Amino acid sequence: MWPESNFEALAATRRYVIPGRRYMKLHGWNLTHMDQAQRSNFMKNLYDSASIATAEELAILLKGEWRMKLTAAWMIAATRRTEFRRLFSRLLMNGGTETPKGYSVALARFGSHEDAQILEIYLRSSLTAGAPYAAQDWPLGGLMLLDSKLGSGYANSFLEPSGPWESWFGSTEMPNVAQLLPQIMHFMDETEAASQRAAFSDTSEQVIDFFDNWQPLATPENWHVLTPESTRSRLDQSLHAATPQSHDLHSSSPLSVGQCTLCGSVLFSLAPNRGGWAIVPRDPNTGAWRLNSYTALPNRESIRQYLESHPH
């Protein structure tokens, strides 16, 4: 699923993935190449985003392409949202060349024998001679880190001479990720210690149920998903500049995701716990925002109903 395939995927991507091209910092050694101030700021922003993201938003990202999956997994790792453990176990087995990186970071961060067993099972099927590249060094590095924390030996059989790692990698040299992951965990621990610990009430069952049953909202006739990002940013900035500080929308971090082709009204996603969504009409002659006529939409069902009967 691509970000611009529906309103909800685009909203989550714009809020959590695109800012500062966050996903580009989550590939490997990028964090270690930042100076302390840059890294602290990046990790704080990541933790703050993870602390407000709903389980539904994260699940939608995990149904997307690799940038969405990678960012969601790191956010889940940062806030230790272990309710995603079972889903990660499934997603790991679905393949992909980049996504095992994020899942491995999260499972290593969760830190239990169950997480080690998930990585071990995955490596049994993927770390074989001739197997295509799927970032296998990240699950192995995660397993080695968990062994050091738990006093276990899950990774030993993969690392023995002529074992699975040497057969696949062609060398007994240890994966570089084994040195990187402890640093990533340290950065996350530092950020968590300096932040207010977020509390979440979702269960594994709720996460999996939403992931399995979620279907994107259909885009009604006369509405379209906004593209490109420059257009969306211009609309965001225009609304922000026109909105008084006393107005409800001012502190809701609205992000434009859709627009009516007939009247120019814009669908905005609001920050979690700020009301959900909003339709803000525009004057057809001047393009000015009609803030006094905006419509608050608290949930996806209200979006569907409103868009289908939207008055022009």
C-alpha positions, -999 to +999 in steps of 0.1 A: +000+000+000+014+034-010+009+065+011-012+083-015-036+053-020-061+066+006-067+094+031-057+074+063-025+061+049-015+095+037-024+111+071-002+087+091+026+090+066+025+128+066+025+129+104+051+103+112+072+093+082+078+123+060+088+150+085+126+156+081+127+125+059+127+105+092+128+072+075+162+079+059+178+081+094+165+046+103+186+025+079+218+018+098+247+039+110+231+073+103+223+079+140+259+073+150+271+099+124+251+127+140+265+149+167+250+145+202+227+175+198+213+163+164+209+128+177+191+139+209+168+161+189+160+134+164+154+107+191+132+131+211+111+139+181+108+102+173+098+094+209+073+122+210+057+110+178+056+075+190+039+086+223+009+101+205+005+077+176-025+054+180-023+017+175-046+021+145-022+046+128+008+023+135-011-007+121-020+012+089+017+022+085+027-015+089+004-024+060+023+001+037+055+002+018+089-001+033+093+035+045+060+033+064+068-001+079+103+009+090+092+041+107+063+024+124+086-004+138+111+021+152+083+041+168+069+009+184+104+001+196+110+035+211+079+032+233+082-006+239+047-013+226+049-050+231+013-055+220+028-055+184+050-085+192+027-111+177+021-091+146+058-086+141+062-124+143+038-127+114+052-099+094+087-111+096+078-143+078+061-123+050+095-113+035+108-080+023+144-067+019+142-037+043+114-043+068+133-070+089+155-041+101+127-023+119+111-055+133+145-066+146+151-033+164+117-036+180+120-072+192+155-065+205+141-036+224+113-056+239+140-079+254+123-112+263+129-149+255+097-148+234+113-121+212+145-141+208+124-172+198+106-151+171+140-141+156+154-176+159+124-191+140+127-164+113+165-170+109+159-208+106+139-202+074+158-172+060+195-177+068+202-206+044+228-209+017+216-191-015+187-174+002+180-139-012+191-109+008+165-098+033+186-079+058+193-111+077+221-095+096+196-074+115+176-103+130+209-121+138+223-089+154+191-086+174+194-122+185+230-117+196+219-086+216+191-105+233+216-133+242+238-108+259+208-094+279+192-127+287+223-149+293+210-172+266+226-188+235+199-186+208+224-172+182+252-198+189+240-224+163+239-198+136+274-185+143+293-218+146+319-227+119+302-238+086+269-228+103+240-209+087+256-175+089+289-185+073+270-205+046+248-175+037+273-147+043+304-165+030+325-156+060+327-161+098+330-123+103+303-111+127+276-088+113+283-051+118+248-047+131+259-066+162+279-035+172+252-010+160+221-024+178+235-019+214+241+018+204+206+022+191+192+007+223+213+031+243+200+061+224+164+049+230+171+043+267+185+078+270+155+094+253+130+073+273+147+083+306+145+120+298+108+118+287+075+112+303+067+075+298+038+070+275+010+046+286-010+024+262-040+002+267-042-018+235-038-056+235-022-079+210-056-092+200-069-057+193-038-049+172-041-080+151-079-076+147-075-041+134-046-051+111-065-080+096-099-063+092-090-027+083-101-016+049-093+019+036-121+044+032-133+046-004-126+079-020-161+093-030-168+108-063-157+144-066-130+139-039-094+131-045-062+124-024-041+155-025-008+153-044+021+163-044+036+171-010+043+207-021+006+213-026-003+197+007+023+218+026+011+250+009-025+242+021-013+234+056+007+267+058-022+287+044-046+273+070-022+278+098-016+314+088-053+321+087-062+304+119-063+326+151-047+311+182-081+309+199-095+287+172-098+249+178-078+241+147-048+262+157-034+236+182-046+205+163-017+202+139-040+199+108-025+181+078-043+182+044-050+149+028-080+153+004-099+179-015-133+182-032-129+189-069-162+208-070-161+233-041-124+232-030-132+221+006-102+203+022-101+173+044-075+176+072-062+150+096-059+163+131-033+152+157-044+122+179-067+133+208-074+166+190-107+156+173-098+133+145-106+150+112-120+183+099-135+195+066-126+232+061-144+249+032-129+277+011-145+307-005-150+298-042-140+333-054-111+343-031-099+309-019-101+322+017-107+297+045-142+297+059-131+288+094-165+294+110-181+268+087-156+239+093-170+205+102-154+183+129-154+146+121-145+124+152-140+091+135-137+072+101-174+064+100-183+101+103-158+108+074-174+083+052-209+096+059-200+132+054-180+128+022-207+107+006-233+134+013-210+165+012-230+196+002-213+219-023 
